[in-house]
Amino acid sequence: MNIWNKERLWYLSGGMTKFGVEEFHESNNWRKEIKDLIEDITDHRIICFNPNEHWSMKSDPNEFSDNEAMRLDIYKLRRSELVIYNNNDPFSRGSMIELGIAWELGLPIITLNDSQQELHPWVEQMSEKIFTSKTDMIMYLKEHYMCID
């Protein structure tokens, strides 16, 4: 079966808890923007998994337990073919766990560091490529991970 004929899942990793309800947009807007940019430039069936669409700081705590949210995120991560990591919270423990799992699975990790904060040396080593611009990152993804040749 040709992998280009099926849906492809890309995981959007980055800080969430730090931003809370008050600054939820800081955790979510970049994910929506990346998802929109990818959908605009490709007719392939790439699905960007945004954890905020399933569980977020705005969710009713009675809807999801932390355990359930973690298991759902890891379930989606394990089925992904690529991870886009945003260094918007370099101290996010959840993001570091996601990157460790992605690294162990051999998934390419593409890092966005548009705030140009210092990256942990392990993040630098795990990253296939590091970008300070969303546009440059999207063009790289288009050239290297969305092609059909």
Buried (B, 14 or more C-beta within 10 A) or exposed (E): EEEEEEEBBBBBBBBBBBBEEEEBEBBBEBBBEBBEBBEEBBEBEBBBBBBBEBBBBEEEEEEBEEEEBBEBBBEBBEEBBBBBBBBBBBEBEBBBBBBEBBBEEEBBBBBBBBEEEEBEEEBEEBBBEBBEEBEEBBBBBBEEBBEEE
